Amino acid sequence: MPSHRRTSQHGQAALAGVTVLSALATAAAALTAPPAAAAPADPPAAGREAAAARLDALYEQAERATERFNGVTARTEELRATVAVLQDRTARAQERLNRMRGRLGALAAAQYRSGGIDPLLRLMLSERPDSYLEKATALDRIGTAQAGGLRELRAAQRFLEQQRRETAAALTELAESRRLAARHKKDVLRRLGTARRLLNALPRDAREAYGRASRGDGRDPVIPDLSGAVPVSGRAATAVSAVRSAVGAPYAWGSSGPTAFDCSGLTQWAYAWAGISLPRTSQAQAGAGRQVPLSQVQPGDLVIYRSDASHVGMYVGNGQVVHAPHPGAQVRYDPVGMMPISAVTRP
């Protein structure tokens, strides 16, 4: 993605609309055609820059799709737990209603053996006693104890019906959530597949150059000097220690550790070590704490990137964040200003 390579934002925006085929054609033509005498720029460099910009754009789009997938997946897990609770409540309500009907049935059997069944008992054993209560009360045909029993039975039936409705609604939402997750997963895989084909079509030296650039400033990974960086709390210190221990782990979309991560999965995993439960997506993490200005950022703060909050990293001190950039890259250190910042959140 453009933001992870420190190329100019203006150049990235200008190239964002280039299609994969046109980027490949441009790169191939530039790499094979002889240089024109009057050309103001080096065509191979321009072609490779176009292909690299398109790769960056595809990775950025894939990350947005990944965060949508993460959000839907988290909602699916919540719904699955809700459905389990509702199904348990429904089963318990049905058991309670069955016990109540069983007691009434035993009383009816005793009355039958002694010569007949009270019409009131017959009503109470029916499926829908609701309308009778008002009539019976008006006719003064029902005693206080009997009225209480009928009200209790009616309340149990209504609770059971309510639980059944809520369970059905939750199951419907769960099915829709699963459908959305499958759609977002397909979108992620499609974009990543396109990026992989584009990368593989580049000449070997261009692929290697892109790989070096994707590791940060074209240099081998280095550990910055973080001496003097003091987190704002013990929990923040634990999260910083955890996120730094993940440096070098591979990016994997939809993953939240312990051996591979996407951007929000990394920060969620690091703060879990500190006993703090963060939401699953970068958008939700933006609101999971107190907003602070960038000028007051401290180690452990979450730095949210892009206007749509589709990327997140953790500030670790001395102008550095640790983040999971994109597929093919590893968890690494980068300057905090590597891309436009939309918020800084202190969990």
N, C-alpha and C positions, 0 to 999 in steps of 0.2 A: 504494500500500500504506500502511497506517496509519502505519507507522514513518517514512515519508518526509515526512509532513505535520505532524508534531508535534501531532496531535490527541491527546487523552488515551487512554491504553491502555484504561482502563475503558470509555469510550464506544465505542471500536472493538470491543472484545470483545462488547459488548452488541448491536452492530449486525451482527456478522459473519454471523449466520444469516439475515439478510434476503435474500429472493430478488430476482432482477433485476426480475421483474414487480411484486412488491410495492413495491420501492423506487421504480420508475417511477410506480406508482399513487399512492404516498404523495406523491411530489414533485409529480405533476400535480394531485392534489387540493389539496395545500397551496398551490400557486401560483395556483389558479383560485378557490378558495373564499374568501368574505369572512371577515375575522377575527372570531372569536367574542368577545363582550364579556368572558366569564369565563375565556377561555383564558389560562393563566399564561405561555405562551411564544408566540413568533411562528411560526405554522404554516409559512409559506414557508421560514424558516430551518431549521426542524426537518426539513422534507421534503428540502431540499437537503443537509443534513447526512447524512440517511439515504442519499441517492443517492451522495454523496461517500464515505461509509464503505463502501458496497457496491463502489464502484469500487476503493477501496484494497484491499479484501479480494480482489477478482478479480485485481488486479495481483500481490498477494502469492502467491496460488495459482499464477498463471502463472509467477512467478519460480521457485517450487519445481519446477514441471513442467519449466521450462527447465533447471534444474540437473540434473534426472534425465536429460533429453535429452542434455545435455553429457557426463555421465558415460558413458552408453551409447555415444555417438558416439566418445568417446575410446577406449573398450574395443574398438569396432568397428575403429578404425584399428590398434590393437595386434594384433588378431586377423588383420587383413588382412596385416600384415607377417609375423606368425608363419606364416601359411599359405604365403606366398611362400617363406619360408626352408625350410619342410618340403617343399614341392613341389620345390624345387631339390635338397634332400638326397635325396629319393626318386628323382629323375631320375639323380643321380650314382650312387646305390647300384645302380640298375638297369643303368647303363652298366658299372659295375665287375663286376657279376655276369655281364653279357653277355660282357665281355672274358675273364673266367675260363672261361666255358663255351666261348668261341671257341677258347681255347688247348687245352682238353681235346678239343674236336671235331676240331682239326687232328691231335692225337695219335691219336685214334680212326681218322681217315681213313687215316693212315699205317699203322696196324696192320692195317686192313682190306685195304689194298693188298698187304700182306705175308702175308695168309692168314687174318685174323680179328680180332675185337675182344675185348680182355680184358674179362671180365665186370665187373671193378672199374671200368673206364672207362665201361662202359654204365651202371653204377649212378651214377657221379659226374655223368653227363650227365642223369640223371633229375631230376624236379622235387622229389622228397622223399627225399633220401638219409639223413635223420636216423637212422632206426632201424637202418640197416645198419652203422653205425660200430661200435656195441657188439658186434654179432654177429661182424663181421669180425675185430675185435680178439680176441674170445674164441676164434675158430677159428684165430688166428695166420695169417690169409690175406692180411695187408696189411703192407707195409713201412713204415718210419718216414717216408720221403719221401711215400709215397702217403697215409698217415694225415694228415700235415700238410696236404696239398692238400685232402683231404676236409673236414677241420676248417675250413679257410679258406673253402671253398665254403659249408659249412653256416652259418658265422658271417655271411657276406655275405647269404645268403638270409634269415636271421633279422633282420638289420638292415633289410633292405628291407621285410620284413613289418611291423616295428615302425614304420618311417617311414610306411607306408601307413595303419596304424591311427591314428597321431597326426595325420596329415593329415586323415583322415576325421572325427576328433573335433573338430579345430579348425574344419573347414568347417561342421560341425553347429552349433557354438557361434557361428560368424560369422553363420549364417543366423538364429539366434535373436536375436542382438544387433541385427541389422538390423530384425527384426520389432519388438523393443522400442523401438528408436529411432523407427520409424514411429508406434507407438502414442503415445509421449510427445510427438512433434511434433503429432499430432492433438489431444492434450489441451491443449497450449500454444495452438494456433490457436483451439480452441473457446473457451477462457477469454478470450483476447484479443478474439475476435469479440464475445463477450457484453459485455465492458467497452466496446468501441467503440460498440456499439448503445446501451448505457446512456448513455454520454457524449453521443452525438449527439442523444438524446432530451431532454436537459436544455435549458432556455432558454439563449439566447446568453450572457446575463450570468452565468449559473451556470457555463457551460463556461469562460468567461474567468476567473472567480474560482477555479475548480478548477485551471486552468492556472497561474495566478499562485502558488497555494499549492504546487503540485507542483514549483515552481522553488526552493522553500525559504523559509519564513517569509513568503510572500506578497510578497516584494520582488524586484526585478530582480537578476540574478546579480551578485555582487560578488567581488572577489579579497581574501581576508582578509590581514591583516598577518602574514606568516610570517617576518619578520626575527628572527634569533636562533634559529630552529629548525635544529638541527644533527643530521643523520642519524648513525647509529651506525657507518657504514662508507661507503667510496667506492661500493660497489655499491648500497647503500640510497639514496645521494644520486642516483645515476643513475636508479634506479627512481622516486624522487620527482619528479625533473625530467621523466621521461617521462609519468607519470600526470598531472602538472599541465598538460602540453602537450595532453592530451586533453580538458581542460575545454571544454565547449561541443559536443563531438561527440554525435551522437544515440545513444540506447539502441536496440539491435537484438538481439533474443533469438538466442542461438546464435552471436553474433559476437565475435571476439577481435581486432578492429582490421584495418587501421590507421585506418579512417574511422568505424567504428561499433563499439559494445561492449555486452555484457551485463556483469553485475557481476564474475564470475570471469574473463571474457575480458579485462577491463580490467587487472586486477592481473597476470594471466599475461603479457599483452603488455608491461606496464611492466617487469616483472622480466626478461623476455627481453632487453630492451635492456641490462640489467646483466649478461647472461651467465648468468642463473639460470633454470633450467627449472622452472616451477611446474606442478602438476597442473591439470586443466581445470576442476574443480568447486570451489565454495566449501567443501564438506565435506572434500574431499581437501586443499585448501590449509590448512585448520585444523591439519592434522598435518604440514605441510611446513616444519618449523623448530622452534625452541625456544619454548615457551610462557612468556610473561612477564606479570606482573600489570599491570592497567590503570594503576596508579599509576606504572609504569616505562615506559610506552609512549613510543617514539621515532619520529621520521620514518622512514618505510619499513616500519614494522610493519604487518601485516595485521590488521584488526579484523573479527572474525567475529560476525555478528549472528543473533539468534533461537536458540531452543533446538535447532532442527534444523540450524543452521549453513547456512541457505539464502541468506544474503546476505553479501557481503564488500566492504570498502572499504580504502583505504590511508591510514594516518595520515600527515599532512604537517606537523604542528606546530601549536602554539597552539590546541589543542583542536579541530582541524579534520581531517576526512577528505575524500578525493576518491573518489567512487563513481559507478557507473551505476545510477540509481534504478529506473526502470521504463519501459515503452513510453510514448512521448509526451513523455518528459523527456530532458534532456541530461545528460551527465557534468558533475558540479558539486561544489562544496564544501558540506559540511554539518557541524554539530557532531558530535563523536565519539559523544555520548550520544543520538543521534537515535532509537535503538531499543535494545531489550535486547541487551547484549553477552554472547556466550557464550564468547569466547576472544580472546586477542591472541597472534599468532604472529610470530616474528622469523625470516624465511628465512635 
